[in-house]
Amino acid sequence: MFDRCNGLMFAPSALAREVDEMFENLTGAATRPSDREAGRVFPPLNIWSDEKAVYVEAALPGFRLEDVEVTLTRQDLTIKGKRETTIPEQAQWVHRERAGGEFVRTVTIGEPLDHDKVTATMTNGLLLVTLPKSAVAQPRRITVNPANN
């Protein structure tokens, strides 16, 4: 990785990276993107919720259903998978950006869940896990009655 300073290119030294990290820790201001910000966490996830469920969507391009495993333990959702990237026997890599191998992502869902009703589907490389909230976590309207005076 190279940084540009006054039109000149230089490779940041270990000391420069350490100073950047100390600055980030002291001020909370990032001088360069973290691995998460740079998109290096795999797979990227979108998580949202409504009154009835929490939804976790993972981008898994090139993964087959049989190579993906989804588990829920208490409130921890774990998505595991592996993808082989192969080329013909006599070929050599020229450029490679899509990594192969295995991954594990675990997220903690901060809601009581109904474990028996969890579902997962995968369409066009997008895994969608639907985690229904337990009845305890769902809003309940309470009728307000007039007081008897």
Summary of the structure (lengths in Angstrom):
residues: 149
radius of gyration: 23.0
end to end distance: 76.1
largest distance: 90.5
contacts: 283
relative contact order: 0.17
helix: 13%
strand: 36%
